[in-house]
């Protein structure tokens, strides 16, 4: 593989072979299942809140505070989480992270006050923080550049699959055993996955199930280190990292509506029954899953055709963010059908952009030792949206009794994200150390 650092054009030499071995795709599948479980546990609260409110007398502001609490610690621990992944690798950090979030989720079923729930959600955010940096690091270790956007889209789609399945699964469990046991069951599943990941995952050269031919294929098409590792302070000074942070914030501002207030929006705006809510609520998530794979396949296809990496990543980033702005139209939709059409398209577009977004840490890191740290940095900024958005929507709801302003605001943020990726993000290539 040769890389022209001036225009980021990539030429891949695969020896005439499109693919060698399948172990990396098995790794990717297990990784994606872990992310799906992660998001079922994370989204369980938003699905359960309408039912918890009767037992705990939650106001709209209480609900917004509870939905936001997770993101306080999730943001705070992104940098330490990324650093831990770079230091100890994805095997150890992901396993202990999953074990921790399983315990925190199960503990939510024991809570009898808003304060206790906020504490457990804060703990949940802290232990989940390494998950995405660990996923980015896993993809970097196991996938060559020409497959990396699809791999990133696939593990990121784990969040959409988990968020989508959370609605019918959690709703069914609540109806069957109540919201308290629902949290306990969700937590136990996460703990079981943690044990399996720790016992089975290894890096390519250490994995017993991978062939020497597949390892050679992966290593022949990996990115060489072009510089020494950078400190967090130096990374934060890079325009590339700053644009990644701001752009991802905009994507999450749109996306997290679907993981926080979306169930309440459907139930309160259109007065849906539990069964109808469980079925219709899956549609934006299904659209997002399709969008992620479409974005990843398009970006990788462009790379394989010799298109510059900058163009291959920016097409889904800018196009996806423009499409996500359609979320604002849901505010003016008189029927649930029209509202869901707008929301499905917006969620499709946001995930279309995310496919390239999670390939960027590997693309721009001058040294592989920085990949997870860069992923943690951009995820930290992105999840500030998770702190701001739920509280902001809760307050606006309490004063306006309408989702109109929040949805229009989300659409505007989507447009801003398109401008950031289009004009602030520079050429996608390994970053250089800044002169002292």
C-alpha positions as CSV (number, residue, x, y, z in Angstrom):
1,X,0.0,0.0,0.0
2,X,1.3,3.5,-0.8
3,X,-0.1,6.7,0.5
4,X,0.4,10.2,-1.0
5,X,0.3,12.5,2.0
6,X,-0.3,15.5,-0.1
7,X,-3.7,14.7,-1.4
8,X,-4.4,11.6,0.7
9,X,-4.9,9.4,-2.4
10,X,-4.6,5.7,-1.4
11,X,-3.4,2.9,-3.6
12,X,-4.1,-0.5,-2.2
13,X,-2.1,-3.5,-3.2
14,X,-4.0,-6.7,-2.3
15,X,-2.1,-9.0,-4.6
16,X,-5.2,-9.4,-6.7
17,X,-7.3,-10.7,-3.7
18,X,-10.4,-8.9,-2.6
19,X,-10.5,-10.7,0.8
20,X,-8.5,-13.4,2.6
21,X,-10.1,-15.2,5.6
22,X,-13.2,-14.3,7.7
23,X,-12.0,-14.1,11.2
24,X,-11.9,-10.3,11.2
25,X,-15.6,-10.3,10.3
26,X,-16.3,-12.7,13.2
27,X,-14.5,-10.3,15.5
28,X,-16.6,-7.4,14.0
29,X,-19.8,-9.3,14.6
30,X,-19.0,-10.0,18.3
31,X,-17.9,-6.4,18.7
32,X,-21.2,-5.1,17.2
33,X,-23.2,-7.4,19.5
34,X,-21.4,-5.8,22.4
35,X,-22.2,-2.3,21.2
36,X,-25.9,-3.4,20.7
37,X,-26.1,-4.7,24.3
38,X,-24.4,-1.4,25.4
39,X,-27.2,0.6,23.8
40,X,-30.0,-1.6,25.0
41,X,-28.8,-0.9,28.5
42,X,-28.3,2.8,27.7
43,X,-31.7,3.3,26.1
44,X,-33.6,1.2,28.6
45,X,-34.1,4.3,30.8
46,X,-35.7,6.4,28.0
47,X,-38.2,3.5,27.3
48,X,-38.9,2.9,31.0
49,X,-39.3,6.5,32.1
50,X,-43.0,6.8,31.1
51,X,-43.7,3.8,33.3
52,X,-41.3,4.7,36.1
53,X,-42.9,8.2,36.4
54,X,-46.0,6.7,38.0
55,X,-44.0,5.0,40.8
56,X,-41.5,7.8,41.4
57,X,-43.5,10.9,40.5
58,X,-41.1,12.2,37.9
59,X,-41.7,15.6,36.4
60,X,-40.5,16.5,32.8
61,X,-37.5,18.3,34.3
62,X,-36.7,15.2,36.5
63,X,-36.9,13.0,33.5
64,X,-34.6,15.3,31.5
65,X,-32.1,15.4,34.4
66,X,-32.2,11.6,34.6
67,X,-31.6,11.1,30.9
68,X,-28.8,13.6,31.0
69,X,-27.0,12.2,34.0
70,X,-25.5,9.4,32.0
71,X,-23.7,11.8,29.7
72,X,-22.0,13.8,32.5
73,X,-19.7,11.0,33.4
74,X,-19.6,9.6,29.9
75,X,-18.1,12.8,28.7
76,X,-15.8,13.2,31.7
77,X,-14.3,9.7,31.3
78,X,-13.8,9.7,27.5
79,X,-10.2,10.9,27.6
80,X,-9.2,8.5,30.4
81,X,-11.2,5.7,28.6
82,X,-9.3,6.3,25.3
83,X,-6.0,6.5,27.1
84,X,-6.7,3.2,28.9
85,X,-7.6,1.5,25.6
86,X,-4.3,2.7,24.0
87,X,-2.4,1.5,27.1
88,X,-4.0,-1.9,27.8
89,X,-5.7,-2.7,24.5
90,X,-9.4,-3.4,23.7
91,X,-9.5,-6.9,25.2
92,X,-9.1,-5.8,28.8
93,X,-10.7,-2.4,28.7
94,X,-13.8,-3.6,26.8
95,X,-14.3,-6.6,29.1
96,X,-14.1,-4.6,32.3
97,X,-16.2,-1.8,30.8
98,X,-19.0,-4.2,29.9
99,X,-18.8,-5.9,33.4
100,X,-19.1,-2.4,35.0
101,X,-22.0,-1.2,32.9
102,X,-23.9,-4.4,33.5
103,X,-23.6,-3.9,37.3
104,X,-24.7,-0.3,37.0
105,X,-27.7,-1.1,34.8
106,X,-28.8,-3.8,37.2
107,X,-28.5,-1.4,40.1
108,X,-31.0,0.9,38.5
109,X,-33.7,-1.7,39.3
110,X,-33.0,-1.2,43.0
111,X,-33.4,2.6,43.1
112,X,-36.3,4.2,45.0
113,X,-35.5,7.9,44.3
114,X,-34.4,10.3,41.6
115,X,-31.1,10.8,43.4
116,X,-30.3,7.1,43.5
117,X,-31.1,6.8,39.8
118,X,-29.0,9.7,38.9
119,X,-26.1,8.2,40.8
120,X,-26.4,4.8,39.0
121,X,-26.7,6.5,35.6
122,X,-23.6,8.5,36.4
123,X,-21.8,5.3,37.2
124,X,-23.1,3.8,33.9
125,X,-21.7,6.6,31.9
126,X,-18.3,6.3,33.5
127,X,-17.8,2.6,32.8
128,X,-19.3,2.8,29.3
129,X,-16.8,5.5,28.3
130,X,-14.1,3.2,26.9
131,X,-16.4,1.3,24.6
132,X,-16.3,3.4,21.4
133,X,-12.5,4.1,21.6
134,X,-12.0,0.3,22.2
135,X,-14.2,-0.4,19.1
136,X,-12.2,2.1,17.0
137,X,-8.9,0.5,18.2
138,X,-10.3,-3.0,17.4
139,X,-11.2,-2.0,13.8
140,X,-7.7,-0.4,13.4
141,X,-6.0,-3.6,14.5
142,X,-8.2,-6.0,12.5
143,X,-9.1,-4.1,9.3
144,X,-7.1,-2.6,6.4
145,X,-8.0,0.9,5.2
146,X,-10.1,-0.2,2.3
147,X,-12.5,-2.1,4.6
148,X,-12.4,0.2,7.6
149,X,-15.3,2.5,6.9
150,X,-17.7,-0.4,6.5
151,X,-16.2,-2.0,9.7
152,X,-16.7,1.3,11.6
153,X,-20.3,1.6,10.2
154,X,-21.0,-2.0,11.3
155,X,-19.9,-1.6,15.0
156,X,-21.6,1.8,15.0
157,X,-24.7,0.2,13.7
158,X,-24.6,-1.9,16.8
159,X,-25.8,1.2,18.6
160,X,-28.7,1.6,16.2
161,X,-29.6,-2.1,16.4
162,X,-29.5,-1.9,20.2
163,X,-31.4,1.3,20.3
164,X,-34.0,-0.1,18.0
165,X,-34.4,-3.4,19.7
166,X,-34.5,-1.6,23.1
167,X,-38.0,-0.3,22.3
168,X,-39.8,-3.6,21.8
169,X,-37.5,-5.6,24.1
170,X,-37.7,-3.2,27.1
171,X,-41.4,-2.5,26.5
172,X,-42.1,-6.3,26.5
173,X,-40.0,-6.9,29.6
174,X,-41.7,-4.1,31.5
175,X,-45.1,-5.5,30.6
176,X,-43.9,-9.0,31.7
177,X,-41.8,-8.4,34.8
178,X,-42.0,-4.6,35.6
179,X,-39.3,-2.0,35.1
180,X,-37.2,-3.0,38.1
181,X,-36.5,-6.5,36.9
182,X,-36.1,-5.3,33.4
183,X,-33.0,-3.4,34.4
184,X,-31.6,-6.4,36.3
185,X,-32.1,-8.7,33.3
186,X,-30.4,-6.2,30.9
187,X,-27.4,-5.9,33.3
188,X,-26.9,-9.6,33.5
189,X,-26.8,-9.9,29.7
190,X,-24.0,-7.3,29.6
191,X,-22.0,-9.1,32.2
192,X,-22.2,-12.4,30.3
193,X,-20.9,-10.7,27.1
194,X,-18.0,-9.3,29.1
195,X,-16.8,-12.7,30.1
196,X,-17.1,-14.0,26.5
197,X,-15.2,-11.1,25.1
198,X,-12.3,-11.4,27.6
199,X,-12.0,-15.2,26.9
200,X,-12.2,-15.0,23.1
201,X,-10.7,-11.7,21.8
202,X,-7.1,-11.4,20.8
203,X,-5.1,-9.2,18.4
204,X,-4.5,-10.7,15.0
205,X,-1.1,-12.2,15.6
206,X,-2.2,-13.7,18.9
207,X,-5.6,-15.1,17.9
208,X,-5.7,-18.9,17.5
209,X,-8.5,-18.9,15.0
210,X,-7.0,-16.6,12.3
211,X,-4.9,-17.9,9.4
212,X,-1.4,-16.7,8.7
213,X,-2.7,-15.7,5.2
214,X,-5.4,-13.4,6.8
215,X,-2.9,-11.8,9.2
216,X,-0.6,-11.1,6.2
217,X,-3.4,-9.5,4.3
218,X,-4.4,-7.3,7.2
219,X,-0.8,-6.2,7.9
220,X,0.0,-5.6,4.2
221,X,-2.8,-3.1,4.0
222,X,-2.4,-1.3,7.3
223,X,-1.4,2.3,7.7
224,X,2.3,2.8,8.6
225,X,3.1,5.1,11.5
226,X,4.3,8.4,10.1
227,X,5.2,10.1,13.3
228,X,5.6,9.8,17.1
229,X,2.6,9.7,19.4
230,X,1.1,13.1,20.3
231,X,0.1,14.2,23.8
232,X,-3.6,15.0,24.4
233,X,-2.7,18.7,24.6
234,X,-1.1,18.6,21.2
235,X,-3.9,16.6,19.7
236,X,-6.4,19.3,21.0
237,X,-4.5,22.0,19.2
238,X,-4.9,20.3,15.8
239,X,-7.6,21.8,13.5
240,X,-8.5,18.3,12.3
241,X,-9.3,17.2,15.9
242,X,-11.2,20.4,16.6
243,X,-13.4,19.9,13.5
244,X,-14.0,16.3,14.4
245,X,-15.1,17.3,17.9
246,X,-17.5,20.0,16.7
247,X,-18.9,18.0,13.8
248,X,-19.6,14.9,16.0
249,X,-21.3,17.2,18.5
250,X,-23.8,18.2,15.8
251,X,-24.4,14.5,14.7
252,X,-25.1,13.5,18.3
253,X,-27.4,16.4,18.9
254,X,-29.6,14.9,16.2
255,X,-29.0,11.3,17.0
256,X,-29.5,11.4,20.8
257,X,-33.1,12.6,20.4
258,X,-33.9,9.0,19.3
259,X,-32.2,7.6,22.4
260,X,-33.7,10.0,24.9
261,X,-37.0,11.8,24.2
262,X,-38.2,9.9,21.1
263,X,-40.3,7.3,23.0
264,X,-42.0,10.1,25.0
265,X,-42.5,12.2,21.8
266,X,-44.4,9.3,20.1
267,X,-46.5,8.4,23.1
268,X,-47.4,12.0,24.1
269,X,-47.8,13.6,20.7
270,X,-49.7,10.8,19.0
271,X,-51.2,9.0,22.0
272,X,-50.0,5.6,20.9
273,X,-50.8,2.3,22.7
274,X,-47.9,0.3,24.1
275,X,-48.1,-2.2,21.3
276,X,-48.3,0.3,18.5
277,X,-45.5,2.4,20.1
278,X,-43.3,-0.7,20.3
279,X,-43.8,-1.4,16.5
280,X,-43.6,2.1,15.1
281,X,-40.8,3.1,17.4
282,X,-38.5,0.7,15.6
283,X,-38.7,2.3,12.2
284,X,-36.2,5.2,12.7
285,X,-33.7,2.7,14.1
286,X,-34.1,0.4,11.1
287,X,-33.6,3.4,8.8
288,X,-30.4,4.3,10.8
289,X,-29.0,0.8,10.4
290,X,-29.5,0.9,6.6
291,X,-28.0,4.4,6.5
292,X,-24.8,3.3,8.4
293,X,-24.0,0.5,6.1
294,X,-24.8,2.6,3.0
295,X,-22.4,5.3,4.2
296,X,-19.7,2.8,5.0
297,X,-20.0,0.9,1.7
298,X,-19.9,4.1,-0.3
299,X,-16.9,5.5,1.5
300,X,-14.9,2.2,1.2
301,X,-15.9,1.9,-2.5
302,X,-14.5,5.4,-3.2
303,X,-11.3,4.5,-1.5
304,X,-10.9,1.3,-3.5
305,X,-11.5,3.3,-6.7
306,X,-8.5,5.6,-5.9
307,X,-10.6,8.6,-4.9
308,X,-8.8,10.8,-2.3
309,X,-9.5,9.9,1.3
310,X,-10.7,13.4,1.9
311,X,-13.5,13.1,-0.7
312,X,-14.3,9.5,0.3
313,X,-14.9,10.6,3.9
314,X,-16.5,14.0,3.4
315,X,-19.2,12.9,0.9
316,X,-21.0,10.8,3.6
317,X,-20.1,13.3,6.4
318,X,-21.5,16.4,4.6
319,X,-24.3,14.7,2.8
320,X,-25.4,12.9,5.9
321,X,-25.5,16.0,8.0
322,X,-27.5,17.9,5.4
323,X,-30.0,15.1,5.3
324,X,-30.2,15.0,9.1
325,X,-31.7,18.5,9.1
326,X,-35.0,17.0,7.9
327,X,-35.7,16.1,11.6
328,X,-37.0,19.7,11.8
329,X,-39.9,18.8,9.5
330,X,-41.3,16.4,12.0
331,X,-42.4,19.4,14.1
332,X,-44.9,20.4,11.5
333,X,-46.2,16.9,10.6
334,X,-49.9,16.5,11.4
335,X,-49.9,12.7,11.4
336,X,-47.7,10.0,12.9
337,X,-47.0,8.7,9.4
338,X,-45.5,12.0,8.1
339,X,-43.6,12.5,11.4
340,X,-42.1,9.1,11.2
341,X,-41.1,9.6,7.5
342,X,-39.2,12.7,8.4
343,X,-37.6,11.1,11.5
344,X,-36.6,8.0,9.6
345,X,-34.9,10.0,6.9
346,X,-33.1,12.1,9.4
347,X,-31.8,9.1,11.4
348,X,-30.8,7.4,8.2
349,X,-28.8,10.5,7.2
350,X,-27.1,10.9,10.6
351,X,-25.9,7.4,10.6
352,X,-24.8,7.6,7.0
353,X,-22.4,10.3,8.2
354,X,-21.3,8.3,11.3
355,X,-19.9,5.6,9.1
356,X,-17.0,7.9,8.0
357,X,-16.8,9.6,11.3
358,X,-15.6,6.5,13.2
359,X,-13.0,5.8,10.4
360,X,-11.4,9.2,11.0
361,X,-9.4,8.4,14.1
362,X,-7.4,5.7,12.2
363,X,-7.2,8.0,9.1
364,X,-5.7,11.0,10.8
365,X,-3.6,9.4,13.6
366,X,0.1,9.7,12.8
367,X,0.7,6.8,15.2
368,X,-1.5,3.9,16.1
369,X,-0.9,4.6,19.8
370,X,-3.2,7.7,19.4
371,X,-6.2,6.1,17.6
372,X,-8.3,5.3,20.7
373,X,-7.3,8.6,22.3
374,X,-8.5,10.6,19.3
375,X,-11.6,8.5,19.3
376,X,-12.1,9.4,23.0
377,X,-11.5,13.1,22.3
378,X,-14.1,13.4,19.6
379,X,-16.6,11.2,21.5
380,X,-16.1,13.4,24.6
381,X,-17.1,16.5,22.6
382,X,-19.9,14.7,20.8
383,X,-21.6,13.6,24.0
384,X,-21.8,17.1,25.4
385,X,-24.8,17.0,23.2
386,X,-26.1,14.2,25.4
387,X,-25.8,16.5,28.5
388,X,-27.3,19.5,26.9
389,X,-30.0,18.0,24.7
390,X,-32.1,16.0,27.2
391,X,-32.2,18.8,29.8
392,X,-32.9,21.5,27.2
393,X,-35.8,19.5,25.7
394,X,-37.2,18.7,29.2
395,X,-37.2,22.4,30.1
396,X,-38.7,23.5,26.8
397,X,-41.3,20.8,27.1
398,X,-42.3,22.0,30.6
399,X,-42.8,25.6,29.4
400,X,-44.2,25.0,25.8
401,X,-45.8,21.6,26.1
402,X,-44.6,21.0,22.6
403,X,-41.7,19.3,20.7
404,X,-41.8,22.0,17.9
405,X,-38.9,24.1,19.1
406,X,-36.6,21.2,20.0
407,X,-37.1,19.5,16.6
408,X,-36.5,22.7,14.6
409,X,-33.4,23.4,16.7
410,X,-32.0,19.9,16.0
411,X,-32.5,20.5,12.2
412,X,-30.5,23.7,12.4
413,X,-27.7,22.0,14.3
414,X,-27.6,19.4,11.5
415,X,-27.0,22.1,8.9
416,X,-24.2,23.6,11.1
417,X,-22.6,20.1,11.2
418,X,-22.6,20.0,7.4
419,X,-20.7,23.3,7.2
420,X,-18.2,22.1,9.8
421,X,-17.3,18.9,7.9
422,X,-17.4,20.7,4.6
423,X,-15.2,23.8,5.4
424,X,-13.5,23.4,8.8
425,X,-12.3,19.8,8.5
426,X,-9.1,19.9,6.5
427,X,-7.6,17.2,4.2
428,X,-8.0,13.8,5.8
429,X,-4.4,12.6,6.3
430,X,-2.1,11.8,9.2
431,X,-1.6,14.9,11.3
432,X,1.8,16.5,11.8
433,X,3.5,17.7,15.0
434,X,3.2,21.4,15.3
435,X,6.4,23.4,15.6
436,X,7.2,24.6,19.1
